[in-house]
Amino acid sequence: MKVLEKKLHIPANLLPRKTIDNSLPDLSDHPVVRAKTERARKLLEENPIPEDLLRRK
């Protein structure tokens, strides 16, 4: 009789950080991500955030 190996589900917050980071694909080259990043950069150049909002109180 075969012994079935039961896989434990370990929540992501209990895994070592390195494991999580290595398993995530690098999406910075994804066309959608690149387009949104460029759009956000352009919008920020046109409408910079006021200095008083950037400073922590």
Rosetta constraint file for C-alpha pairs under 8 A:
AtomPair CA 10 CA 14 HARMONIC 6.72 0.50
AtomPair CA 10 CA 15 HARMONIC 7.00 0.50
AtomPair CA 11 CA 15 HARMONIC 6.88 0.50
AtomPair CA 12 CA 20 HARMONIC 7.24 0.50
AtomPair CA 15 CA 19 HARMONIC 6.75 0.50
AtomPair CA 15 CA 20 HARMONIC 7.02 0.50
AtomPair CA 16 CA 20 HARMONIC 6.90 0.50
AtomPair CA 17 CA 21 HARMONIC 6.29 0.50
AtomPair CA 18 CA 22 HARMONIC 6.08 0.50
AtomPair CA 19 CA 23 HARMONIC 6.25 0.50
AtomPair CA 20 CA 24 HARMONIC 6.44 0.50
AtomPair CA 27 CA 33 HARMONIC 6.88 0.50
AtomPair CA 28 CA 33 HARMONIC 6.22 0.50
AtomPair CA 28 CA 34 HARMONIC 6.47 0.50
AtomPair CA 29 CA 33 HARMONIC 7.13 0.50
AtomPair CA 29 CA 34 HARMONIC 6.36 0.50
AtomPair CA 30 CA 34 HARMONIC 6.06 0.50
AtomPair CA 31 CA 35 HARMONIC 6.04 0.50
AtomPair CA 32 CA 36 HARMONIC 6.20 0.50
AtomPair CA 33 CA 37 HARMONIC 6.06 0.50
AtomPair CA 34 CA 38 HARMONIC 6.12 0.50
AtomPair CA 35 CA 39 HARMONIC 6.12 0.50
AtomPair CA 36 CA 40 HARMONIC 6.05 0.50
AtomPair CA 37 CA 41 HARMONIC 6.11 0.50
AtomPair CA 38 CA 42 HARMONIC 6.13 0.50
AtomPair CA 39 CA 43 HARMONIC 6.14 0.50
AtomPair CA 40 CA 44 HARMONIC 6.13 0.50
AtomPair CA 41 CA 45 HARMONIC 6.28 0.50
AtomPair CA 42 CA 46 HARMONIC 6.33 0.50
AtomPair CA 43 CA 47 HARMONIC 5.99 0.50
AtomPair CA 43 CA 48 HARMONIC 8.00 0.50
AtomPair CA 44 CA 48 HARMONIC 5.05 0.50
AtomPair CA 44 CA 49 HARMONIC 7.28 0.50
AtomPair CA 49 CA 53 HARMONIC 6.85 0.50
AtomPair CA 49 CA 54 HARMONIC 6.99 0.50
AtomPair CA 50 CA 54 HARMONIC 6.73 0.50
AtomPair CA 51 CA 55 HARMONIC 6.46 0.50
